[in-house]
Amino acid sequence: MANLTKVLVVLAAIGFIMAVITAVTGVGLGVSPEGYSRACTNLALLAIAVQFVFAKGTGKA
């Protein structure tokens, strides 16, 4: 599951970069900067959830 978390974080970073580029240039392949921003936020939240749910250890949450 660590690999899935890393993939989600990388996709979130790409979404953030696309949001910045779209906001600066106005060219976003038909997607608004807010769309990229929402996508990157959702991917980051999914990465946090995956890490939390599948965390190894005996500690209490």
NUNU-256463 format. One record per residue: residue number from 1; x, y negated, z of N, C-alpha, C, CB in turn. Coordinates in nm, 4 decimals. Glycine has a CB too. Example, Ala and Ser with C-alpha at 12.3 -4.5 7.8 and 13.67 -1.06 7.14 Angstrom:
<recs>
[rec 1, [1.3190, 0.5690, 0.7800], [1.2300, 0.4500, 0.7800], [1.3200, 0.3300, 0.7800], [1.1308, 0.4473, 0.9046]]
[rec 2, [1.2850, 0.2250, 0.7080], [1.3670, 0.1060, 0.7140], [1.2900, -0.0030, 0.7870], [1.4084, 0.0598, 0.5725]]
</recs>
This chain:
<recs>
[rec 1, [0.0809, 0.1203, 0.0000], [0.0000, 0.0000, 0.0000], [0.0852, -0.1266, 0.0000], [-0.0920, 0.0001, 0.1194]]
[rec 2, [0.2104, -0.1129, 0.0386], [0.2983, -0.2294, 0.0375], [0.3168, -0.2819, -0.1052], [0.4349, -0.1942, 0.0998]]
[rec 3, [0.3212, -0.1892, -0.2012], [0.3356, -0.2311, -0.3409], [0.2132, -0.3082, -0.3886], [0.3589, -0.1096, -0.4308]]
[rec 4, [0.0949, -0.2644, -0.3469], [-0.0280, -0.3350, -0.3843], [-0.0274, -0.4758, -0.3266], [-0.1524, -0.2577, -0.3357]]
[rec 5, [0.0177, -0.4879, -0.2024], [0.0257, -0.6202, -0.1396], [0.1200, -0.7111, -0.2169], [0.0722, -0.6081, 0.0063]]
[rec 6, [0.2347, -0.6576, -0.2573], [0.3317, -0.7371, -0.3334], [0.2746, -0.7802, -0.4686], [0.4613, -0.6571, -0.3543]]
[rec 7, [0.2038, -0.6901, -0.5339], [0.1422, -0.7234, -0.6636], [0.0394, -0.8342, -0.6467], [0.0758, -0.5986, -0.7265]]
[rec 8, [-0.0431, -0.8253, -0.5432], [-0.1439, -0.9284, -0.5196], [-0.0806, -1.0634, -0.4895], [-0.2350, -0.8875, -0.4051]]
[rec 9, [0.0291, -1.0638, -0.4142], [0.0978, -1.1893, -0.3825], [0.1589, -1.2489, -0.5097], [0.2078, -1.1662, -0.2750]]
[rec 10, [0.2163, -1.1657, -0.5941], [0.2736, -1.2153, -0.7198], [0.1635, -1.2718, -0.8092], [0.3503, -1.1024, -0.7934]]
[rec 11, [0.0511, -1.2030, -0.8186], [-0.0606, -1.2541, -0.8984], [-0.1151, -1.3843, -0.8420], [-0.1720, -1.1507, -0.9055]]
[rec 12, [-0.1181, -1.3966, -0.7089], [-0.1620, -1.5213, -0.6469], [-0.0663, -1.6348, -0.6814], [-0.1726, -1.5050, -0.4944]]
[rec 13, [0.0638, -1.6059, -0.6809], [0.1627, -1.7077, -0.7165], [0.1471, -1.7502, -0.8626], [0.3053, -1.6550, -0.6915]]
[rec 14, [0.1229, -1.6549, -0.9504], [0.1014, -1.6879, -1.0913], [-0.0240, -1.7728, -1.1075], [0.0904, -1.5599, -1.1761]]
[rec 15, [-0.1300, -1.7391, -1.0350], [-0.2522, -1.8196, -1.0398], [-0.2289, -1.9612, -0.9926], [-0.3603, -1.7558, -0.9563]]
[rec 16, [-0.1487, -1.9767, -0.8859], [-0.1184, -2.1103, -0.8364], [-0.0383, -2.1901, -0.9395], [-0.0413, -2.1018, -0.7042]]
[rec 17, [0.0594, -2.1263, -1.0007], [0.1406, -2.1942, -1.1031], [0.0531, -2.2344, -1.2213], [0.2568, -2.1030, -1.1509]]
[rec 18, [-0.0379, -2.1455, -1.2614], [-0.1283, -2.1789, -1.3720], [-0.2203, -2.2951, -1.3348], [-0.2120, -2.0562, -1.4115]]
[rec 19, [-0.2636, -2.3019, -1.2085], [-0.3488, -2.4128, -1.1645], [-0.2725, -2.5446, -1.1732], [-0.3990, -2.3894, -1.0200]]
[rec 20, [-0.1471, -2.5429, -1.1312], [-0.0658, -2.6655, -1.1368], [-0.0422, -2.7065, -1.2816], [0.0697, -2.6452, -1.0643]]
[rec 21, [-0.0067, -2.6121, -1.3666], [0.0181, -2.6438, -1.5078], [-0.1080, -2.6979, -1.5734], [0.0679, -2.5193, -1.5837]]
[rec 22, [-0.2222, -2.6356, -1.5442], [-0.3488, -2.6805, -1.6038], [-0.3851, -2.8198, -1.5541], [-0.4624, -2.5815, -1.5712]]
[rec 23, [-0.3608, -2.8474, -1.4275], [-0.3932, -2.9794, -1.3735], [-0.3049, -3.0872, -1.4355], [-0.3776, -2.9800, -1.2211]]
[rec 24, [-0.1791, -3.0544, -1.4616], [-0.0859, -3.1539, -1.5153], [-0.1057, -3.1740, -1.6654], [0.0584, -3.1118, -1.4870]]
[rec 25, [-0.1200, -3.0636, -1.7390], [-0.1251, -3.0746, -1.8851], [-0.2668, -3.0795, -1.9410], [-0.0520, -2.9592, -1.9467]]
[rec 26, [-0.3618, -3.0235, -1.8693], [-0.4986, -3.0193, -1.9190], [-0.5252, -2.9002, -2.0093], [-0.5297, -3.1455, -1.9927]]
[rec 27, [-0.4247, -2.8152, -2.0306], [-0.4399, -2.6974, -2.1147], [-0.4446, -2.5754, -2.0241], [-0.3240, -2.6861, -2.2191]]
[rec 28, [-0.5615, -2.5092, -2.0179], [-0.5747, -2.3985, -1.9263], [-0.6404, -2.2759, -1.9844], [-0.6495, -2.4414, -1.8099]]
[rec 29, [-0.6346, -2.2577, -2.1145], [-0.6925, -2.1404, -2.1794], [-0.8395, -2.1224, -2.1455], [-0.6160, -2.0166, -2.1402]]
[rec 30, [-0.9107, -2.2326, -2.1349], [-1.0533, -2.2264, -2.1094], [-1.0919, -2.2132, -1.9637], [-1.1102, -2.1146, -2.1833]]
[rec 31, [-0.9941, -2.2185, -1.8741], [-1.0212, -2.2069, -1.7307], [-0.9791, -2.3373, -1.6642], [-0.9460, -2.0841, -1.6674]]
[rec 32, [-1.0645, -2.3865, -1.5742], [-1.0315, -2.5109, -1.5055], [-0.9271, -2.4847, -1.3971], [-1.1582, -2.5748, -1.4443]]
[rec 33, [-0.8569, -2.5899, -1.3523], [-0.7608, -2.5726, -1.2437], [-0.8258, -2.5147, -1.1179], [-0.6950, -2.7056, -1.2111]]
[rec 34, [-0.9504, -2.5525, -1.0940], [-1.0202, -2.4997, -0.9764], [-1.0415, -2.3492, -0.9871], [-1.1548, -2.5700, -0.9586]]
[rec 35, [-1.0636, -2.3018, -1.1079], [-1.0800, -2.1574, -1.1292], [-0.9534, -2.0809, -1.0949], [-1.1193, -2.1291, -1.2737]]
[rec 36, [-0.8384, -2.1337, -1.1413], [-0.7112, -2.0704, -1.1069], [-0.6854, -2.0773, -0.9568], [-0.5961, -2.1369, -1.1831]]
[rec 37, [-0.7197, -2.1914, -0.8976], [-0.6981, -2.2088, -0.7542], [-0.7825, -2.1108, -0.6734], [-0.7302, -2.3523, -0.7126]]
[rec 38, [-0.9072, -2.0950, -0.7122], [-0.9942, -1.9996, -0.6418], [-0.9439, -1.8571, -0.6584], [-1.1385, -2.0102, -0.6931]]
[rec 39, [-0.8995, -1.8250, -0.7779], [-0.8476, -1.6904, -0.8025], [-0.7240, -1.6627, -0.7179], [-0.8147, -1.6722, -0.9509]]
[rec 40, [-0.6341, -1.7596, -0.7089], [-0.5124, -1.7364, -0.6318], [-0.5444, -1.7273, -0.4835], [-0.4099, -1.8477, -0.6574]]
[rec 41, [-0.6412, -1.8029, -0.4353], [-0.6822, -1.7930, -0.2950], [-0.7435, -1.6569, -0.2669], [-0.7820, -1.9044, -0.2594]]
[rec 42, [-0.8298, -1.6103, -0.3561], [-0.8926, -1.4794, -0.3374], [-0.7904, -1.3664, -0.3407], [-0.9985, -1.4563, -0.4443]]
[rec 43, [-0.6929, -1.3746, -0.4300], [-0.5892, -1.2719, -0.4351], [-0.5046, -1.2719, -0.3086], [-0.5002, -1.2925, -0.5571]]
[rec 44, [-0.4739, -1.3902, -0.2574], [-0.3964, -1.3979, -0.1331], [-0.4755, -1.3389, -0.0165], [-0.3576, -1.5441, -0.1024]]
[rec 45, [-0.6050, -1.3660, -0.0117], [-0.6880, -1.3082, 0.0942], [-0.6969, -1.1565, 0.0812], [-0.8282, -1.3691, 0.0911]]
[rec 46, [-0.7044, -1.1063, -0.0405], [-0.7039, -0.9616, -0.0604], [-0.5724, -0.8997, -0.0133], [-0.7278, -0.9282, -0.2080]]
[rec 47, [-0.4607, -0.9668, -0.0413], [-0.3309, -0.9165, 0.0039], [-0.3250, -0.9106, 0.1557], [-0.2174, -1.0043, -0.0497]]
[rec 48, [-0.3766, -1.0133, 0.2224], [-0.3799, -1.0149, 0.3685], [-0.4679, -0.9014, 0.4206], [-0.4312, -1.1510, 0.4205]]
[rec 49, [-0.5834, -0.8829, 0.3588], [-0.6755, -0.7779, 0.4030], [-0.6147, -0.6396, 0.3834], [-0.8082, -0.7878, 0.3274]]
[rec 50, [-0.5521, -0.6162, 0.2692], [-0.4893, -0.4862, 0.2439], [-0.3789, -0.4619, 0.3457], [-0.4327, -0.4789, 0.0997]]
[rec 51, [-0.2986, -0.5616, 0.3715], [-0.1897, -0.5466, 0.4687], [-0.2453, -0.5191, 0.6078], [-0.1010, -0.6727, 0.4711]]
[rec 52, [-0.3510, -0.5850, 0.6438], [-0.4104, -0.5692, 0.7768], [-0.4757, -0.4314, 0.7917], [-0.5143, -0.6801, 0.8025]]
[rec 53, [-0.5510, -0.3899, 0.6923], [-0.6243, -0.2639, 0.7013], [-0.5298, -0.1434, 0.6976], [-0.7259, -0.2540, 0.5875]]
[rec 54, [-0.4293, -0.1489, 0.6138], [-0.3412, -0.0346, 0.5967], [-0.2081, -0.0506, 0.6687], [-0.3168, -0.0111, 0.4513]]
[rec 55, [-0.2018, -0.1371, 0.7681], [-0.0781, -0.1576, 0.8440], [-0.0446, -0.0319, 0.9235], [-0.0911, -0.2798, 0.9387]]
[rec 56, [0.0828, -0.0008, 0.9239], [0.1284, 0.1153, 1.0000], [0.1689, 0.0686, 1.1394], [0.2473, 0.1873, 0.9280]]
[rec 57, [0.1408, 0.1489, 1.2367], [0.1763, 0.1155, 1.3740], [0.0627, 0.1497, 1.4665], [0.2126, -0.0320, 1.3871]]
[rec 58, [0.0916, 0.1416, 1.5939], [-0.0088, 0.1776, 1.6926], [-0.0591, 0.0572, 1.7698], [0.0469, 0.2792, 1.7879]]
[rec 59, [-0.0189, -0.0612, 1.7273], [-0.0617, -0.1817, 1.7977], [-0.2114, -0.2063, 1.7801], [0.0173, -0.3026, 1.7484]]
[rec 60, [-0.2680, -0.2725, 1.8763], [-0.4103, -0.3050, 1.8689], [-0.4295, -0.4311, 1.7868], [-0.4705, -0.3225, 2.0100]]
[rec 61, [-0.5331, -0.4342, 1.7073], [-0.5619, -0.5505, 1.6238], [-0.6480, -0.6486, 1.6985], [-0.6301, -0.5091, 1.4940]]
</recs>
